């Protein structure tokens, strides 16, 4: 039996030892790009005169907005994510899918129905994250390249073409892997944070009174005294916390400690100085509100700053792209998406992956957004919706896990959950006011992705039931082979039939016997089981069942692996003990048999007709099974059969 490592508990993180500086640098290069580039466009968006609910530029409003940004970052990022949510890891892996896994483990315990409902809400949150992954590269790169029109207004026509080239190049290098990207981007992000911090300090020195906005009284005074303005401002203020979910989703790549140290040691101080510096600049000259970030720099330094900002926003895009890979991979393993080709890009860190289908889908989507919206200001209305909804769902799931799994007292859970969820709800409500101005986009993406995911999960249940009926009981089939007259011809060699479980007969095996009336001397029926843990030790990986007869050469093997592992069948077979396999297996020249299912829309009311069509259409993106399971193609036989949905 597999002994699962206790996970999802307070304080459990990947790697309890000291954090190497190289890991922190790598985290800076991958994880913090999104949230670290928010200073480029947040204040500019708050005071955007073209906003349908503009915030007037004035001394009191500037103090209030800067204070509101600072305390929003402290509450949502530092308190909610860094201090609380990132403790809810699944053996070191983070992200909303990790929370869903923890909820699924509550099956059979109290609150089972509530856990199932919240898991569904979590799937919608994961779907919204895909929307975030599409919008972030578009708005980030656009906002940086738009600095060109501040340097030289005549360059405005080049903004879209340059943005398109950068985005294509970004997605083209993803196959090289997160580690290579992190080593390249880490030093760039260190330079970025030092630069924006220094520029902020220069402006603060000229107008040190802005530091009074560190007091929460300014945020509260603005929010309560000018609620009709502050409420709408929240839709732009939330841009300061974009990337918080990416910190959590990418936690498995670098660990909580490295992310925490990077945030508290460099990212938070530098971002805070930039926001306060921009506030000081606007107080000195209200005309700078059109581009306070780039105008912080002296004239000679603005073009270099645009170039550095462009590099930083490319890294911002990297944070959500790698997060999307992680979410998609975990969704595949948990049965919410079809089997996709997943390439592991690191021999030492299994969480570093590349998902080609997701990569190219994101690229096409990002380019479409760039051409459709044309500016970062237009995209900002859409951006906040995805962020606030995902943050709210993550916070809700975390506190439920804290109460039901960790047995945190209800009064303590409510003490934290009520104020934090109330703040999240305010941000969410403010973004709903931008619904007709672009906030509908992430909701549409989220609903679409959510529909695909739950339809695939439901369709898998339907297909599995139909397939099991066609396959028939495995033990009955083995009994029939034992008593077959005349006896079945057994040929030399090893045959491996991949099957979904131990209860039914592989369709390929049944077809081989019925049509060819032969069977290999050694037969392994292999079932691969994904456990709700990232990894499984080799010692706990396989279980062998003789299927009732110890000398017939037919065995069933259950191979268990974690959802972060790529199943490689030949390596699994080499773990088997010859004493338990009724003779030695010829792994190096074994034949592998796959049962290929062709889906057909049936008349039985298992799902709505449109969902059946969606399920069948989604099945076409399924990766090649031989490649997914690491089978040698020259020794793989595929046997087809048809199943009605």
N, C-alpha and C positions, 0 to 999 in steps of 0.2 A: 504493500500500500504506500501511497505517496504521503509523506509527512509534510504538511504545508508550513512554511515559515510564518510565524505570527506577523501579520502586516496590518496596515491601516490603523495603527495605534499612535497615541500622542507621542511625539518625539522620535518616532521611527523614521529614519532617513537613510538614503543611500550613502553608505560610507560613514562610519562613526569616527574614523581616524582623522588626523590632521589634514587640512585642505591645502594642496600644493598651489603655489602662486600661478603655475601654468594652467590649472583648472579654472581659477578665477578669471584669468585673462581670456581663456577660451569661452567662458560664460559671458564675459563682456562682449565678445565678438559674435555671439549667436543669440543670446537671450534678451539683452537690454536694448537692442536697436529700436524696437517699436516705441517703448515708453521713453527712451532716451532722446528721441527726436520730436517728441510732442511739443517742446518749447518753440519749435519752428513756427507752428501754426495755431497754437491754442489761444493766446491773447489776441492775436490778429483776428481770429474767428469770433471771439467774444464781442469785440468792438466793430465788427464788420457792418458798415452802414447799409449794405444791401441785404442784411438779414431781415426776414419777415418780422422779427421781434427785436429790433436793435437795442443795444445797451448804450445810453448816452455817455460820451466821454466827459468825465468830470473828476475832480480830485477825490471826492467821497467814493465814487464808483470804482475808480482805479484801486484805491486801498482795499475796498470790499472784494473786488474780483481777485486781486492777487492773494489776499488772505484766504478767500474761498478755494482757490486753486491749491494753495499749500495744504490746507487742512483736509481737502478732499483726497489729495495724494497720501497724506499721513493716515487717514482713516481707512481708505479702500485698499491701498497698496501695502503700506507698512503694517497696519493692524490686521486687516482682514486676510490678506494673502500671505505676507511674509511671516507674521506671527501666528496665524491661526490655520488658514486653509492648507498651507503647504505641509502641515503636520499630518494631514490625511493622505498619506501616500500608500501605494500598494507595492510593498517591497521595493521602495525607492522610486517607483514610477508615479508621475503625477498627471494632472489634467482631469477634465470632467469625466472622461471615460473611466479613470481610476475610481472616482467616486461612484459611478454607476456599478462598477464591479463590486465595490464594498456593499452597495445596496443589494445587489443580487445575492450576495452571501447571506443576507438576512432571511432568505426564504426558509420557511419552517419555524421561524422564531416569531416572537410577538411583533405586531405591526407589519405582517407580511404584505397585506393589501396596500397599506400606505407606502411601503418600500417599492412595490411594483409601480404605483402611480408616480412616485417621485423619480423612479428610474426612467419612466417615459418622459417626464419633464426634463430629465438630464439628457436624454437623447435629443430633445429639441434644442437644448443648450449646445450640445456638440454640433448640431446642424447649423446653428447660428455662428459657431466658430468658423465654419467653412466660409460663411459670408464675410466674417472679419478677415479671413485669409485672402479673400479676393479684393476687399476694399483697401486694406492697409498698404500693399505695394503701390496701388494707384495713387492714393492721397499722399503718401510719404514722398515718393519720388517726384511727383508733381510739385509739391510744396517746396522742395529743395531747388528744383530746376527753375521754378518761378522767381527765385532770387536773381536770375539773370536780368529781369526787367527792372529791378532796382539798380543793378549795376549799369545797365545800358537799355533804356526802353526800346530801342530799335531791335533788340534781340528777342522780343516777345514771340515772334512768329516761329522761332526755333524751339520753343518750349515743348510742344507736343512731339515733334520728331525725335528730339534728344531723349525725352522720357520713354518713348517706344523702344529705342535702341537699347537703353539701359535695362529695361524690363526683360527684353528678349535675352540679353546677355546673362542676366541674373538667373533666369530659369534654365538656361543652357548649361550652367556650371553646377547645377544641383546634384548631378550624378556623381560628382567627385566626393561628395559626402560632407557631413557636418564638421568632422575633425579638421579637414583641410580648410574649410571655410572659416572655422573658428581661429585657426592659427594665423590666417591672413587678416581677418577682420578685428581680432582682439586689440592689436596695437593701434589700429585706426580709431577704434572706439575710445581708447584711453586718451588719445590726442583730442578727440571730439569733446569729451567731457571736461578735460582740462581747459580747452579753448572756450567753451560756452560758460564755464565757471569764471574764467578770467575776465571775459567780456562783461559778465554780470557784475563782477566786483568793481570794474572801472565805472560803470554807471551808478552803482550804489554809492561810491565815494563822492560823486557829484551831487547825489540827492539821498543822503543817509536816512532821512525821515521815513523812507519806504519800509525800513526794517520794523517800524511799528506794526506793519501788517502781519508780522509773525504772531501777534496776539489773536486768539480766536474771537475776541470781542468785535474785531472789525468784520470778520466773516458773518458773525451772528447779527451784528447791527445792519449789515447790508441785506442779509437774507430776510430778517424780520421787519426791518424798517422800510425796505423797498422790495417787498415780496413780488409785486407785479413786474418788476424788472429782473430781480434775482432768479425767479423761477424759470424764466425763459433763458437766462444766462447759463443755467445748469446744462442745457443741451450742448453748449460749447465747452463749458468747464470740464465736462466728462472726458474731453479729448486729452486732458492731462494724465488720465489713468489708462489710456489705451495701451495695451501690451501687458496688463496685469495678468490676464488669463494665459498669455504666452509664457510668462514666468513659470506658471504652474504646469502648463503642458510640456515644457521643455525640462522639467525638473529631473527626469530620468537620465538626461544627457550629462548633467554636471553635478547633481546633488543639491540638497537644500542649503547646506553650509556655504558652498561656493556662491550660490545665488544671493544668499543673505549678506555675505561679506561684500560682494560686488555692489549690492544695492545701498547698504548703509555706509560703505567706505568711499564710494565715488559717485554713483549714479544719483542718489538722492541729494547730496550736497550740491553737485554741479547743476542739476536741474533747478533746484530751489534758487540758487544764485542767478541763474538765467531768467527765471520768472520775475524775481524781484528787480533785477537789472532792467528788464523791459518795462516794468511798472515805473521805475524811477525815470527812465527815458521819456515815457509818455507824459509824466507829470511835468517834465522840463519843457517838452514840446509836443503838444497834442497832435500835430501833423504827422508825427512818426507812427501813429497808430496803424497806418497802412501797411507797415512792414517792420515792426519793432525789433524782431529778432536780427535781421540782417543790418538794420540801421544802428545796432549797438556797436558794430565794427566801424573803425575809421575808413574813409573812402578807399585807401590803398589796399585794405585787407578784405574788402567785400567780395571780390572775385575769388580769392583763395577760400574764403568762408563758404561761398556757394559750392565750390568743388568739394570741400570737406563735408558740407551738409549733404551733398549728393551721395558721397560714399557712405555716410552714416545712415541715410534713408534706404540705401540698398541693403544695409545690414538690418534696418528695421523690418524690411520685407522678409529677410531671412528668418527672423524670429517666428513669424506666423506661418511661414512655409514649412519649416521643420515641425512646428506644432501641428499643422494640418497632416503631415505625414504620420505623426504619432497617433493622432486621433483616428485617422483612416485605418491604420494598421490594427489598432485595438478594436475598432468597429468590425473589421473583417474577422478577427479571432473570436469575437463575441457573437458573431452571426448576424450583424446588422448591415453588412455589405457583402457583395460577392467576393470570391477569392481573387485578390489582385496580386500582380507581381510585385514583390517587395524585395529590394536589394539591400543587404546589410553592408554598410560602407566602412565598418570598422571591425577588425578581428578582436579587439579588446573590449569594446563597448557595444553591446548588442542593441542598445536603444537607438544607435545612430543608423538611420535607414533612409532609403530613397524609394519613393513610390511613383514610377513613371506616369501612370495614368492620371493620378492626382496632380502631378507636376504640370503636365501639359494642359489639363483642364483649367487649372488655376491661371496659367499663362494666357490662355485665350480669354478667360473671364476678365482678367486684369486689363488687358489691352482693350477689350470692349468697353470697360468702364472709363478708361482714359479718353477714348474717342467720343463716348456719349456725354460725359460731364465736362470735359475740357479744362477744369480748374479744380484746385484743392478746396476752395471755398464751397463750390457746389457739392463736392463729395462729402464735406464735413457734416452736412445734414443727415446723410445716410450712415456715416461712420458711427456716430454716437449711439444709434439704435442697437446695432449689433453688440457693442461693448457693454452697454448698461443691462441689456437683457441677459447676456451670458454671465455677467458678474452677479446679478440678482439670483439666477438659478444656482450658480456655484455656491453662493453663500447659504442659500436655503438647504441644499443637499448636505453641505458640511455640517450644519448644526443638527440636522437629523441624524447623520452618522455619529456625531459627538454624543448625542443622547442615547441612541439605540445600541450602538456598537461599543462605545467606550464607557457607557453607563454614567455619563456626566449628569449630575442632578438637574432636573427639569428647571428649577428656579435659576440655576446658573446659566443654563442654555438660553432661557428667555431673557435673562439680563443682558446677554450679548446679542442675541438674535434680533430682538425687537428694535433697538436703536439702529443697528447696522442695516437691517432689512428696510427700515423706514427711510434711511438715507438713500439706499438703492432704489426704493420705490419713487422717491422724489425725482431722482435722475431719470428713471424710466418714464415717468409721467411727463417730464419736461421734453424728452425726446419724442414722445407721442405727438406733441404739438407740431413737430416737423414732418408729420406723416406724409402730407401731400407735397412736401418740398424735397423728398428723397429718402425719408426714413422708411418708406414702404419697401425699398430695395432689399435691405438685409432680411426683413421679415419674409419677403417673397422667396429669397434664397433659402432661408431657414425652413420655411414650410415645405419647399420643394425637396430639400435634402432630407427632412424629417419624414416626408411621405415615402420617399424612396427607401429609407432605412427600415421603417416599420413594415412596409410592403414586402421587402426582401425577407425580413424575419418571419412574417406570417406565411409567405410563399414557401420558405424552407420547411416549415411545419407540414404544409399540405403535401409538398413533393415527397418528403420523408415518409409520410403515411402511405402514399400511393406506391412508393418504391418498395417499402417493406412488404406490402401485400404481394407485389410481383416477385419478390425475392424468395419468400417463404422461409420457414424456420431453418436455421443452420443445422441444428442437431438432428432434426428429422432427415435432412438431406444427407448428412454424414452416415446416419444409420442405413439409409437406402443404398449408399455406396458400399457399405460393409456387406450387405446381403444381396448385392446385385448378381443376377444370373443371366448370361455368363458374367464372370468377374470383369471389372474394368481393367483395361490395359494400362499399366503404369510404365512410363518412360523415364529414362535417367535424367537427373537434373533437379533444379529447384524452381518452383513457381511461386510468385508472391502476388496475391490478389488483395488489392486495397478495398476495404469495405468500411461502411459507416459505423458498424457496431458488431457485437458478438452474437446478436440474436438472429440475424437473417443471413441468407446465402448471397455471396457476391453474384451479381447478374452475369459477370464475365465467366465465373467458375461454372455456373449452371449451364451457360451456353456452350462452354468447352466440353462438358460431359455429355450434354444432350446431342450436340451436332458432330463432335469428333470421337466421342466414346473413348477418350484417353485422359490421363491425368499424370502429372509429374510424380516422380518418386517421393519428393519432399514438397509439401504444400504449406505455405504460410499465409494465413488470412490475417491481414494487418489492419487494425483500426487505430486511427490517430485521434487522441482526445486532447482538447485544449482546456487546460485548467485556468481558473481565474487568478493565476499568479504569473508574474513575468517569466520565471524560469523554473525548471525542474532539474534536480541533480541526476546524473546518469545512473546512480545506484537505485534511484526510485522511479526510473523511467519506464521499465517494461514489466508486464505481467503475462504469463504464458498459461494457456488452457489447452489440455490434450483433447478436449471435446469428447470425452468418454472412452477413447481407445488409445492405449499407450503405444501401440506398435504399428499404427496404420500410416504414419508419416504425414498426418494432417493435424496441424495445430493452429490455434488462434492466439495472436499476440496483440495486446493492448499497449500502445506506446503513448505515454503522456508527455506533453510539453507545455511550456508556458506561453501566454499570448504574445510575448515579445520574441519568441524563438521561431526560427524557420525550420519546419520539419524536413529532415533529410533522411529518407528511407534507408539507403545503403548503410549509412553510419549507425542507424538504429539497429539494423540486423546484425551488425558486428558486435553489438552489446550482448547478444543472446548466448547463453551457455549451451554448448552442444549436448550436454547431459540432459537438458530439458527440452530439446527440439527433436527428439526421436531420431537422432543422427545428425552429423555435421551438414551445415547448409553451404551450398556453393554460391556465396554472395557475389563473387567476381564475375560469374557467368549466369546468374539467375535471370529468369524471365519475369517481367512485371506486367500485370494485367489490370487495366483500368476499365471501369464501366462508364461509358459516356451516355449521358441522359439528354435526349432531345425533348424539350418542353413543348406541349401543345395545349391550346386553350380548350378546356372541356366544358360540358354543360352543367356539371354539378356546381351548386352555389357555394363554393368554398370561399370566394372573394367576389367583390364587385367586378364586373367585366373589365372596367378600365384598369383596375388594380392587377388583374391577370395579365393584361397587355403590358402594363408597366413592369411587372415581375419578369415576364419573358424577355422584354427589351433589355432590362438590367442584366440579365444572365449573359448577354453577349459580351460584356466587358470582363467576364471571368477569365482569369489568366490560365494559361496552359497547365493542366494538372501535372504532366510529367516534369515540367520546369519547376513548378511550385514544390513538388515533393522531392526534387533532386534525383529523378530517375534517369538512367542512361537511355537515350532515345532509341539507340540501335537495338535495345532489348526490351522495348516497351510495346505491348499489344493493346489496342483500344477496341473494345467491343461496345457497339451502340445499342440503345433501346429507347423506346418512347414512353413518356409519362405525361398524363393529362393533369393540368392544374385546375 
